[in-house]
Amino acid sequence: MAIPRTSDDFTPDWLTAALHANSRLPMRTIVQSLTLERIGQGRGFAGSIRRLNVSYSGDSEMPLTIVAKSPSTDLTIRDYAIRDGMYQREAMFYRELATEAGIPVPDCYFADLDPDSGDFVLLLEDLTALEEGDEITGCSLAQAALVVRSLARLHARWWNDGRVAGLDWIGRASGAPTENDTVQARYQDAWGRATDTLADIYAPELFTIADKLGTGLAAVLEASASTNQTLNHGDCHLGNIFFRDDEVVFTDWQDVTVTSPALDIAYFIQGSLPVETRRDNERELLDTYLSTLRENGVTGYSPDHLIEDYRRGLLRTLIPSVLSVANLDMETPQSRELVQTIGGRMIGISDWDCDDLIPD
């Protein structure tokens, strides 16, 4: 079954076959008609997101709206995402891990990937009726605590788990010098191309740390691989989060990775709260994270160890920041406002003296 590449490729016949393939639709029922609309503008820089409005020929428990995710229509972004493995990671996450992730994720009705071309398609639960996270505005402390507890449950579920550590499609903080050197080289290349833009976004003290990281990133990644390892969402910002009553639903698993546990926490806390709010409440949120880990069976992880991992996680948030500015479309007014806002909040890297973690 061919993977749709354009809107015209999403036909009733194709959707019927996809839903039959996973037994989500009774064989006696077919998709009678569908219409498409683009959604998610400002979300999913590396993908194209459409809502499918569907009618069926007979009885079905399938919803009348489905979200379809496929590669970006921008060839430059598409090629970057394929080289980085983003599409493969998300498709494989939904195929192999989503139903046992330990936290709410969108229901996946179909996932397909062509490893040769890089094309992929996901048919996902439509969450747009839920409260969407807002990266520009940030979230409340109550919402932040919900996210932190949910991340702790995810991390506890996969704490030092050999199964996910052995998956060849998943991202990871590698202890292998060659792989770490490759990431460092990509960072240095992106830094060179984005320096002028980032000089206008980062505070001077943060800019200095980001520049220094270029020669020490491999060592930082090596240290990240020497501690406890678990499954991390990898791109844990409010644009990938929906709130449903007292639970959190995480979307966009293109950067799912196995690494030290505080990467998600650092990414989320720093990027989702105004600077002064974070400074006033950060320790309490970290305490919430640690206590939830313990409630879910994690032992032997001390507060000092968490702080060490958290500081290193803060430092590593520079990687997606620099690579995104260098490689993705950040010139629309909305994306420019986003990078300015998040870049300003990244002063947490300086607050925690994270440059001390970079070898001279």
LINDA-V906980 format. One record per backbone hydrogen bond with DSSP energy under -0.5 kcal/mol. CO is the residue of the C=O (numbers start at 1). NH is the residue of the N-H. E is the energy in kcal/mol with one decimal. If there is no record, write none. Layout:
((CO NH E) (CO NH E))
This chain:
((6 9 -1.2) (7 10 -1.4) (9 11 -1.4) (11 15 -2.6) (12 16 -2.4) (13 17 -2.2) (14 18 -2.5) (15 19 -2.5) (16 20 -2.2) (17 21 -2.0) (18 22 -1.0) (19 24 -2.3) (19 25 -1.3) (20 23 -1.7) (26 29 -2.2) (30 32 -0.6) (30 57 -2.6) (33 55 -2.4) (35 53 -3.0) (37 51 -3.0) (40 43 -3.3) (44 47 -2.4) (46 72 -1.0) (48 70 -2.3) (49 39 -2.0) (50 52 -0.5) (50 68 -3.1) (51 37 -1.6) (51 53 -0.6) (52 54 -0.7) (52 66 -2.0) (53 35 -1.8) (55 32 -2.3) (55 33 -1.4) (64 54 -3.2) (65 126 -0.5) (66 52 -3.7) (66 68 -0.5) (67 124 -3.4) (68 50 -2.6) (69 122 -2.1) (70 48 -3.2) (73 75 -0.7) (74 78 -3.0) (75 79 -2.5) (76 80 -1.9) (77 81 -2.7) (78 82 -2.3) (79 83 -2.4) (80 84 -2.1) (81 85 -0.8) (81 86 -2.0) (81 87 -0.5) (82 85 -0.9) (85 89 -2.5) (86 90 -2.0) (87 91 -2.3) (88 92 -2.6) (89 93 -2.3) (90 94 -2.1) (91 95 -1.7) (92 96 -2.8) (93 97 -2.6) (93 98 -2.2) (97 100 -1.6) (98 101 -1.4) (104 250 -1.8) (107 109 -0.6) (107 125 -2.3) (110 123 -2.6) (112 121 -2.2) (113 115 -0.7) (114 118 -2.8) (119 114 -3.0) (120 71 -0.6) (121 112 -2.3) (122 69 -2.4) (122 124 -0.6) (123 109 -3.0) (123 110 -1.1) (124 67 -2.7) (125 127 -0.7) (127 130 -2.6) (130 132 -0.6) (131 243 -3.0) (133 135 -0.5) (134 138 -2.6) (140 144 -2.4) (141 145 -2.4) (142 146 -1.7) (143 147 -2.3) (144 148 -2.6) (145 149 -2.4) (146 150 -2.1) (147 151 -2.8) (148 152 -2.1) (149 153 -1.8) (150 154 -2.2) (151 155 -2.9) (152 156 -2.6) (153 157 -2.1) (154 158 -1.2) (156 159 -1.1) (158 161 -1.7) (160 162 -0.5) (161 165 -1.5) (162 166 -1.1) (163 166 -0.8) (164 167 -1.2) (167 170 -0.6) (171 258 -2.6) (172 174 -1.0) (176 180 -2.3) (177 181 -2.7) (178 182 -1.7) (179 183 -2.0) (180 184 -2.4) (181 185 -2.4) (182 186 -2.2) (183 187 -2.5) (184 188 -2.7) (185 189 -2.4) (186 190 -2.6) (187 191 -3.0) (188 192 -2.1) (189 193 -1.5) (190 194 -1.8) (191 195 -1.1) (194 198 -2.8) (195 199 -2.1) (196 200 -0.7) (197 200 -1.0) (198 201 -0.7) (198 202 -3.0) (203 206 -0.6) (203 207 -2.8) (204 208 -2.0) (205 209 -1.5) (206 210 -2.8) (207 211 -2.1) (208 212 -2.2) (209 213 -2.1) (210 214 -0.6) (211 214 -1.0) (212 215 -1.3) (212 216 -0.5) (213 216 -1.0) (213 217 -1.5) (216 220 -1.7) (217 221 -2.6) (218 222 -2.1) (219 223 -2.1) (220 224 -1.9) (221 225 -1.4) (223 226 -1.1) (224 227 -0.5) (229 160 -3.6) (230 259 -2.3) (232 257 -2.4) (235 237 -1.9) (237 240 -2.1) (238 133 -0.5) (238 241 -1.6) (240 251 -2.9) (241 133 -2.5) (242 249 -2.9) (243 131 -1.7) (244 247 -2.0) (247 244 -2.5) (248 250 -0.5) (249 242 -2.3) (250 106 -0.6) (253 256 -1.1) (256 171 -1.6) (257 232 -3.6) (257 259 -0.6) (258 173 -1.9) (259 230 -2.6) (260 263 -1.4) (261 265 -0.5) (262 266 -2.7) (263 267 -2.6) (264 268 -2.8) (265 269 -2.7) (266 270 -1.9) (267 271 -1.6) (268 272 -1.6) (269 273 -0.9) (272 139 -1.9) (274 278 -2.8) (275 279 -2.6) (276 280 -2.0) (277 281 -1.4) (278 281 -0.6) (278 282 -2.1) (281 285 -2.0) (282 286 -2.3) (283 287 -2.2) (284 288 -2.1) (285 289 -2.2) (286 290 -2.4) (287 291 -2.6) (288 292 -2.1) (289 293 -2.2) (290 294 -2.1) (291 295 -2.2) (292 296 -1.2) (293 296 -0.6) (293 298 -2.3) (294 297 -1.7) (300 302 -0.7) (302 306 -2.2) (303 307 -2.4) (304 308 -2.1) (305 309 -2.4) (306 310 -3.0) (307 311 -2.5) (308 312 -1.9) (309 313 -2.5) (310 314 -2.7) (311 315 -2.0) (312 316 -1.9) (313 317 -0.9) (314 317 -1.0) (315 318 -1.5) (316 319 -1.5) (316 320 -0.6) (317 321 -1.4) (318 322 -2.8) (319 323 -2.6) (320 324 -2.3) (321 325 -2.0) (322 326 -1.9) (323 327 -1.9) (324 328 -2.6) (328 330 -1.0) (332 336 -2.8) (333 337 -2.2) (334 338 -2.0) (335 339 -2.5) (336 340 -2.0) (337 341 -2.4) (338 342 -2.8) (339 343 -2.1) (340 344 -1.7) (341 345 -1.5) (342 346 -1.2) (344 347 -0.9) (345 348 -1.4) (346 349 -1.9) (347 350 -0.9) (347 351 -2.5) (348 352 -1.9) (349 354 -2.3) (350 353 -2.0) (353 356 -1.7) (354 357 -1.9) (355 358 -1.4) (357 359 -0.6))
